[in-house]
Structure formats: structure tokens, C-alpha cells
């Protein structure tokens, strides 16, 4: 998590520096290094977590113009200058502010002050669980309904095709058939469940030089539709290092905030499996297949869900990162 620490006094800045050193991040003394309004304007989109060392009121006024949605806002945490109390202020679950508060408290010897209802009563927090399992929440507006049932003492039903390890939380039952409250899936339907999509798909890409991002986007959309998967399940894009500066690929990944990894022909050659060979590709790149090999390598050896498909100067393959959810949130 990329962290930015803001402090306002010498004592607060000293604490911010200590926390930044332990947790990783950048400490700024607003009013000395730069005005607070300038810092927050850049920090709100730059960092995944903002930590204010000072008064809650200062943090509230600073972030107010920028708050938009629990799905996009960064985690915001406030720590008093003495480091005694650590208060998650924004994006406690999806943004990870509650977890960040616990980390800060452990690093500084303070006490986390958690105010979200499910956490306060020790209940299963479905949005925290989704973040911990690296899942995208398709319908964040449905989180309230799931949490509301748990807070009222009701049971929620979850469907998950992957085995979930650990101790199953109170109030949560796993089921395979019928209606459910929460479903972990790569193919969300139109039912009223809260759908959680694990980000476990890796795209292996080969392309003609100069292919535009629109062409790439169309090819990816067609492939995902064929597999009945949603694009939110894509974790990263991989290719050969000959394509590491390919403008269309870089633009496609940048727009979607997807990591783009490339490998040498020697690395791709070491990947074991049954791949679709091409003598033309071998002559150009030094390896018989780029998209399938890079997808498997980028997934950590996961299975191929889509072998090489091609069109409009693009070849695509899809592999799955091994997914082992657990009852931790």
C-alpha cells in the first residue's frame, strides 16, 4: 500500500517520519514543506493510504472536497501526535483503513479506534474479506444489505466454487444451489447477490508492432465474452520483453491500471507445458509462442483457460493464478 503521511507540528512530524520508516511511505510537514491544500490535492489520487498525524477536524476538512466513493477513495487514518489513538476515518473496509489502523497501532504502540459496526461486534465484514482475498466488488451498494442481515442476527449464504480454508465465521453458510447473498465468481449473473470477482486472470499478449489500444481492447473484450468472464477479473498483462515499450500495450494497461510484465525469450522457453507453436513467431522473437507461455509464467504456473486466439494483429491467451481463499478479514 502506497502511504503518504501528513503532519503539522514538530512532534507530529517526528512521529510521521518514524511511522513512514517502519511502514514505508513519505512523510510531509504541511505548512513547512508545502501547504496542506497542495499536499492533499496530489496525495488523494497518488497514495492508497493517507495518514494524518494531528487533529481529526483537520483531516475531515482537508479530504472533504475529494471524497467520492468507497470503491475509489483511499484509506484515511488519523493519529494523534502522541501516537495513542489511531482512527480510521474513510474507506475502513474496501480501502483498508481499518487494517492500516491496526498496523499503525502496532508500529507506534497506540490503540486502534474502530467504529465500523461489523468490526465492533466481531461479525464477518464482507467488504474487508473481499479486499483481503483480492476480489473486486461488483455491486458495492449491496454490501449494506449483507452486513445489515448479519447485524440483525440473520444468516447469510455464500456460494464459492473454490474451497475456503480456515474457521468459517459465525452467521455465514456456504451453499452450492439456490439463491445466495454473496457469490464469489468470475462470471457474475443478474441475480440480486453481491458478486465478488477474484482478480486471478492473466492475459498473455502478442501483437503486431503499432497495434493501437482500441484494437487490443476489442480483442480482450471478445476473449473475455467468449469465456463468460468479466474484465474485473484480470490481474495483469504479460508479454515478451520485445514488447515492453509497445505504445498500444502500455496505454491499454495504464488506462486500466493493470501491471504489465515482460519476459525474455530464455525465460519463456523454460515454461513447461503444451503450447501452440508458430515458426513465424520463433523467427521474429526467438520463441515458438509468446501469448500462452507469458500467460502461464505470469500466473505462477496456473492453468491455461484460453489457448492462443488471434485476430487484427493480436494474439491472446488467458491463464489463471492459483486461488486459495481463506476465512480471514
PyMOL commands that set and color helices and strands:
alter all, ss='L'
color gray80, all
select helices_A, chain A and resi 10-23+36-46+56-66+97-108+117-120+126-132+140-151+213-227+231-233+241-243+247-256+265-269+279-285+291-298
alter helices_A, ss='H'
color red, helices_A
select strands_A, chain A and resi 3-7+26-29+49-53+75-79+85-90+111-113+135-137+156-160+172-174+182-184+194-198+201-207+234-240+259-263+304-311+314-320
alter strands_A, ss='S'
color yellow, strands_A
deselect
rebuild
show_as cartoon
